[in-house]
């Protein structure tokens, strides 16, 4: 949970988020699907791919929920008729430099919940809401 209204995260929440980042970067360096299944939330993970340009010509946007046991051993999330989502391709700088290259800031409470509807379709937050939050965080980090 993050908050951009002035209240800092509680220490537990901040540390939990930081630990999740460290574990993900550690996983990315190991490329070990069993370890990844172990660190994924019991409620699973959401694979999201949104293209900001191309008007659909670069591939379709996806939001798919995977339980830990559904995570493919090759760590490539298939998209029917399209190029799969491959974790190695998503975070090359973080994988190369490790977690020490990631800026750490405390931000105030701001959150949104993913709403899982019929057939594990993720309807919220909308892509524009995610982009807006990312822009706010980017502005905070560039001002530091």
N, C-alpha and C positions, 0 to 999 in steps of 0.2 A: 504494500500500500504506500502510495506517495502522496504528498500534500504540497501544493504550491501556494497555499494561503498563509504561510507564516509559522506553522507549528512543525517542529522537527519530528522526524520519525522517532519512535521509542527505540532505545538501544537494542532490544531484542529483535524488533522488526528490521532495523538497519543491518544488524549482524547477520540475520537470516538471509537477507537479500545479498549481502556481500559474500556469504558462504556459497550461495547458489551460483554467483558469478564465478568464484574460484573453482567450484566443482565443474562447472560447464567448460571453462578453459582447460582444466586438467583433463577432462574427458576428450576435448578436441585434440589435445596433444597425444593422448593414448590411442584414440580411435578404436575403443573397445566397446562393442555393443552391449556386452553383459554389464559392464560398469555403468554405461548410460542408462540401461533399464533399471539399475539399482538406484540411481540418483533422481530419476524422474518422479514427479509427484504421484502419489497413489491415484489421484484423479486423472492422470495421464498428461499428455502434452498436446498442444495445438500447433500443427504445421500450417504456417500462413505464408502465402506468396502473393504479393500484389505488385504489379508492374505500374509504375507511375507514368509511363508513356507508351506509345505504340497503339493505343486504342484497340487492344485485344489481339493485335497481330503478333505480339511476342509470346503469347500463351495466355491461358485463362488464369484468373485469380483463384486461389484455393484457400480454404480454411477447413482443415480436417482434424478431428480428434483421434489420437492414438492412445490406447492404454499401454502400459509398460510392456506387456507381453505381445503387443502388436508391432513394436518397433522392429523394423527389418534388420537382420544381422549385418547386412552390408551398409547400413545407415543411409540408404537411399530411399526416400519416400516417393513411391510411384504416383504418377498422375496419368490417368488413362489417356493414351494417345499423345502424350507430351513428354518433354524432358523431365526427369525426376528432380525432386528437391534433394540436394546433396549437402549435408552439413559442412563438409570440408570446403565447399565452394562459398559458403556464406560468411565466414569470419576469418579470412586468411591472415589479416594483420594480427588479430588477437591470438590466433593459433601460433603464429610465428614468434610474437614477442611475449606471450604469456600474459598473466593477469596484472603484472606490474605496469603495463602500458595503459591500463584502463583508468580513466579519471574517476575519482571518488568524490562525490559531493553529497551532502545531506540536503534533501529537498522536503518541502512541506507536503502534507497529506493531499494526495490527488489519486484517485483510483477509478477504475471502471471494471466491471465484471464481464467476462465472456458469457453470453447467454446461449446455452446449448438447447436447441430445439429438436424437433423431429429429425431422425436420421443423423444425429450428431452434427447438424448444420449450425455453424456459429453465425449468429445474426448480429451480435453486438460485441464489442464496440465496432462502429463502422470504421472503414479505412481512414476516412477523413478525421475521425476522432483520434485515432492512433497517431496520424501524422501531426495533428495539432499538438498533442502531448509531447511528441518527439521534438517538434520545433521549440516548444517551451523549455524542454530540458537542454537542447542544444544551445539556446540563448543563454541559459544559466551557466553552462560550462564554458562558453566562449567569453563570458564576462569575467571569469575568474582569472 
